[in-house]
Amino acid sequence: MNARLLLTASLTGLVSLAMADATNAPVKIGAQEAEHHYDAVMTVTGIVAQVSLRPTIVFINLDQPYPDSPFAAVIHASATNQFGALRALKGRSVELTGKIIKYHDRPEMVLEKPSQLYVVGGWNTPTNRPAITPGKPAGQAVPTPAPAKGTNDLTTGVM
């Protein structure tokens, strides 16, 4: 009887542990804390203070502009078209999810897909959000329908 009870308890514990690992989202930290979490997959939160668009890379600096920013996200040219109107992020509260790396003694994260970037609260109203259409250059306005409540999709312009 004890062996059966022990086996049942062990299996229940293993199933619970497996389910917890599968449902755990990355831990959220503020931009200031990122330097303490190199090589960890985290969600870094902050206010976009600066968006710098360069021919081969985009920098998104949180909380303060460069060089005082405690954390930066980078998007390489091969992925920028997936993200839409990045300049419109300035002043927005965002959550960036991915691996925190150390680059030139500073924490940063490479964003490769739009699902890594979440705009907290979306856009204020449908009339003042940038229109984004896949395949169109970032910032080019095109008519789009009003977003459904609670959506946040940078690839379609619905936020």
C-alpha positions as CSV (number, residue, x, y, z in Angstrom):
1,M,0.0,0.0,0.0
2,N,2.8,2.4,0.9
3,A,4.6,1.7,-2.4
4,R,1.4,2.5,-4.3
5,L,0.8,5.7,-2.4
6,L,4.5,6.8,-2.9
7,L,4.3,6.0,-6.7
8,T,1.1,8.1,-7.0
9,A,2.5,11.0,-5.1
10,S,5.7,10.9,-7.2
11,L,3.8,10.8,-10.5
12,T,1.5,13.7,-9.3
13,G,4.5,15.7,-8.4
14,L,6.2,15.1,-11.8
15,V,3.1,16.0,-13.7
16,S,2.7,19.2,-11.7
17,L,6.3,20.1,-12.2
18,A,6.1,19.5,-16.0
19,M,2.9,21.6,-16.3
20,A,4.4,24.5,-14.3
21,D,7.4,24.6,-16.6
22,A,5.2,24.5,-19.7
23,T,3.0,27.4,-18.5
24,N,5.7,29.7,-16.9
25,A,6.1,32.9,-18.9
26,P,9.5,34.7,-18.6
27,V,9.9,36.8,-15.5
28,K,9.2,40.5,-15.9
29,I,11.9,42.9,-14.8
30,G,12.5,46.6,-15.3
31,A,15.1,48.0,-17.7
32,Q,17.3,48.9,-14.7
33,E,17.5,45.3,-13.6
34,A,18.5,43.8,-16.9
35,E,22.3,44.1,-16.2
36,H,21.8,41.5,-13.5
37,H,20.3,38.9,-15.8
38,Y,22.7,38.2,-18.6
39,D,22.0,35.1,-20.7
40,A,18.5,34.7,-19.2
41,V,15.3,34.8,-21.1
42,M,13.3,37.6,-19.5
43,T,10.6,40.2,-20.3
44,V,12.1,43.6,-19.9
45,T,9.7,46.5,-19.2
46,G,10.1,50.2,-19.7
47,I,9.2,53.3,-21.6
48,V,10.7,53.8,-25.1
49,A,12.9,56.9,-24.7
50,Q,14.5,56.7,-28.2
51,V,14.2,54.9,-31.4
52,S,17.2,55.2,-33.7
53,L,16.8,53.9,-37.2
54,R,20.0,53.2,-39.1
55,P,20.5,51.5,-42.5
56,T,21.4,48.1,-41.0
57,I,19.9,48.2,-37.5
58,V,17.3,49.8,-35.3
59,F,18.0,50.6,-31.6
60,I,15.1,51.0,-29.1
61,N,16.4,52.5,-25.9
62,L,14.3,52.2,-22.8
63,D,13.8,54.8,-20.0
64,Q,16.5,57.2,-21.2
65,P,18.1,58.0,-24.6
66,Y,21.6,56.7,-25.5
67,P,24.2,56.8,-23.9
68,D,22.3,56.8,-20.5
69,S,19.8,54.1,-21.4
70,P,19.9,51.1,-19.0
71,F,18.7,48.7,-21.7
72,A,18.5,48.6,-25.5
73,A,16.7,46.3,-27.9
74,V,18.1,45.9,-31.4
75,I,16.4,44.8,-34.6
76,H,18.7,43.9,-37.5
77,A,17.8,45.0,-41.1
78,S,16.6,41.5,-42.0
79,A,13.7,41.8,-39.5
80,T,12.8,45.5,-39.4
81,N,10.0,45.1,-42.0
82,Q,8.1,42.7,-39.7
83,F,7.8,45.4,-37.0
84,G,6.0,48.2,-38.8
85,A,6.2,51.9,-37.6
86,L,8.9,51.6,-35.0
87,R,9.2,55.4,-34.5
88,A,5.7,55.4,-33.2
89,L,6.9,53.5,-30.1
90,K,8.6,56.5,-28.6
91,G,6.9,57.4,-25.3
92,R,5.1,54.0,-25.1
93,S,5.3,51.5,-22.3
94,V,6.6,48.2,-23.8
95,E,7.5,44.7,-22.8
96,L,10.4,43.1,-24.7
97,T,10.8,39.3,-24.3
98,G,14.0,37.4,-25.2
99,K,17.5,36.6,-24.1
100,I,19.4,39.4,-22.4
101,I,23.0,39.6,-23.8
102,K,26.0,41.7,-22.9
103,Y,27.2,43.9,-25.7
104,H,30.0,46.5,-25.0
105,D,29.4,46.0,-21.3
106,R,25.7,47.0,-21.6
107,P,22.5,44.8,-21.5
108,E,20.5,44.4,-24.7
109,M,18.2,42.1,-26.5
110,V,17.9,41.2,-30.2
111,L,14.3,41.2,-31.4
112,E,13.8,38.9,-34.3
113,K,10.0,38.7,-34.5
114,P,7.1,41.0,-33.6
115,S,5.8,38.7,-30.8
116,Q,8.8,39.7,-28.8
117,L,7.6,43.3,-28.5
118,Y,4.3,44.1,-26.7
119,V,2.9,47.7,-26.4
120,V,1.3,47.9,-23.0
121,G,-2.2,49.3,-23.3
122,G,-2.0,49.5,-27.1
123,W,-2.5,52.8,-28.9
124,N,-4.6,55.6,-27.4
125,T,-7.3,55.7,-30.2
126,P,-7.6,54.2,-33.6
127,T,-7.3,57.6,-35.2
128,N,-3.8,58.4,-33.8
129,R,-2.2,55.1,-34.2
130,P,0.1,54.6,-37.2
131,A,-1.4,52.5,-40.0
132,I,0.9,49.5,-40.8
133,T,0.4,47.1,-43.6
134,P,2.7,44.1,-44.2
135,G,5.0,44.7,-47.1
136,K,4.7,48.5,-46.8
137,P,7.7,50.6,-45.6
138,A,7.4,51.5,-41.9
139,G,5.5,54.8,-41.3
140,Q,3.7,54.8,-44.6
141,A,0.0,55.5,-43.8
142,V,-2.7,53.3,-45.3
143,P,-6.3,53.1,-44.3
144,T,-7.0,50.4,-41.8
145,P,-10.1,49.4,-39.8
146,A,-10.3,50.2,-36.1
147,P,-8.7,47.5,-33.9
148,A,-10.6,45.0,-32.0
149,K,-10.5,45.6,-28.2
150,G,-7.5,44.1,-26.5
151,T,-5.5,43.4,-29.7
152,N,-1.8,44.3,-30.0
153,D,-0.3,43.2,-33.3
154,L,2.5,45.2,-34.9
155,T,2.4,43.3,-38.1
156,T,-1.1,44.4,-39.0
157,G,-1.1,47.8,-37.3
158,V,-3.8,46.7,-34.9
159,M,-2.7,47.7,-31.4
